[in-house]
Amino acid sequence: MFKPIKNPKTTRNINLSERDRTVNWHPYTQMKTDGYAVPIVKGQGVYLFDDAGKKYIDAVSSWWVTLHGHAHPYIAQKVSEQLHTLEQVIFAGFTHEPAIRLSENLLKLLPENQEKVFYSDNGSTAVEVALKMCIQFACNRGKEKTKILAFKNAYHGDTFGAMSVSGRNAWTRPFDEMLFEVVFIDPPNSENLDKTKSVIEEHSGEWACFIYEPLVQGAAGMLMHAPEDLSELMRFCRANGILMIQDEVFTGFGRTGKLFAAGYLTEQPDIMCFSKGLTGGTMPMGITTASQRIFEAFLSENHDKTLFHGHSFTANPLACTAALASMELLLKEETLNAIRIISEKHQKFSKYLMAHPKVQNVRQTGTILAWEIKNDGRTSYFNETGKEFYREFLMRGIIMRPLGNVLYLVPPYCITPDELDLVYRNIAEVLDRLDD
Ligand SMILES: *Cc1c(COP(=O)(O)O)cnc(C)c1O
């Protein structure tokens, strides 16, 4: 007789995990040494349930996308209705109400100068589109500007253009020779702004654009900089005629405590990128918005000036509908309140973390809280530390995914104060158990 294989550690039925291992190749996963994937069979609110019925608090919003919780009934209902009405239509030469309404509703929330919406499939493609807009903007006006400015340790996605404007590291190494040249500057602080300005002035007139993650550099390990400093850098770029791409793929839709990081800044970017929370984390979609000035540089009797870019599923009606429903939920008083409460609780907990002997570099912006485990110079163990924490929290029914030695929380807004306290309590227990 066949007995299902049991994983001795969790007594979970690993049948699905075995089958998965046979056929699936997972992202950012060393398939030889990383453990089995956990089969998730159901999501509800802040919880994910595995095939043995164990539930996990999704403290990282499933890679920072889930806003209102898993399988949200309102979004599900709206998408289901749309699915029975119009599931997809070519977006060249055709349009549909969900895309029109979504563009109207989104633009109302963005800096005033954002006037046109270009749809794609994910954060990386939203960035690709933004880069193409900037480079062709110059080209269409008879200029050649190819220099690009980006932050050190930036992350803008995994496709080639997005990878090019991201920091060079182990992930990009095999491709480094093939990536286009980018000048990397330190994220702004009061000490380095002058130096950055002189780098910019050195190549004045050659810059195609400056692309940046505003306030929080997510994948870099939740590195944060002050809105005043970024505003000043933006002001300088504006004065020097450099187009600005504000990548709000991660920071958008409430993560930073305001609807967009733009809400903290005094300057307006030329182009903005969105994805992740855009659909509340239910469906893949990317958006690149542009100012009228950018848009108009593509208007011409001459076809060569067209933005020749598009994806099969551009402005997919189901994804647009999910985004509309998610934004409706986001703007509700109770959601805005929940964001405020998470931010306040994070702030309190960060005081505890700051006082903890094993913790350093605690930082917080809105619903994003991050801290580092003191490493005493054992740099090479960074990744292992993260994996051990990952496994420990998983066992405790909490999904956290450290970035090296950086631990962080990015919970869905539906997490209750009690659930958040439970997460904090577990973190405190794990930290206290660390040996000296
Ligand atoms: C995740 C991320 C991207 C890439 O988005 P994908 O949908 O994963 O391609 C781009 N920019 C930022 C700031 C991100 O955090």
Ligand as a Chemical Component Dictionary entry (heavy atoms), coordinates in Angstrom:
data_LIG
# 
_chem_comp.id                   LIG 
_chem_comp.type                 NON-POLYMER 
_chem_comp.pdbx_formal_charge   0 
_chem_comp.three_letter_code    LIG 
# 
loop_
_chem_comp_atom.comp_id 
_chem_comp_atom.atom_id 
_chem_comp_atom.alt_atom_id 
_chem_comp_atom.type_symbol 
_chem_comp_atom.charge 
_chem_comp_atom.model_Cartn_x 
_chem_comp_atom.model_Cartn_y 
_chem_comp_atom.model_Cartn_z 
_chem_comp_atom.pdbx_ordinal 
LIG C1 C1 C 0 9.129  44.724 -7.445  1  
LIG C2 C2 C 0 9.620  45.975 -8.038  2  
LIG C3 C3 C 0 9.733  46.127 -9.435  3  
LIG C4 C4 C 0 9.489  45.005 -10.386 4  
LIG O1 O1 O 0 8.162  44.608 -10.396 5  
LIG P1 P1 P 0 7.781  43.147 -10.953 6  
LIG O2 O2 O 0 6.310  43.176 -11.043 7  
LIG O3 O3 O 0 8.297  42.181 -9.942  8  
LIG O4 O4 O 0 8.440  43.000 -12.275 9  
LIG C5 C5 C 0 10.110 47.366 -9.919  10 
LIG N1 N1 N 0 10.373 48.387 -9.097  11 
LIG C6 C6 C 0 10.273 48.280 -7.762  12 
LIG C7 C7 C 0 10.552 49.475 -6.906  13 
LIG C8 C8 C 0 9.919  47.061 -7.188  14 
LIG O5 O5 O 0 9.868  46.943 -5.848  15 
# 
loop_
_chem_comp_bond.comp_id 
_chem_comp_bond.atom_id_1 
_chem_comp_bond.atom_id_2 
_chem_comp_bond.value_order 
_chem_comp_bond.pdbx_ordinal 
LIG C1 C2 SING 1  
LIG C2 C3 SING 2  
LIG C2 C8 DOUB 3  
LIG C3 C4 SING 4  
LIG C3 C5 DOUB 5  
LIG C4 O1 SING 6  
LIG O1 P1 SING 7  
LIG P1 O2 DOUB 8  
LIG P1 O3 SING 9  
LIG P1 O4 SING 10 
LIG C5 N1 SING 11 
LIG N1 C6 DOUB 12 
LIG C6 C7 SING 13 
LIG C6 C8 SING 14 
LIG C8 O5 SING 15 
# 
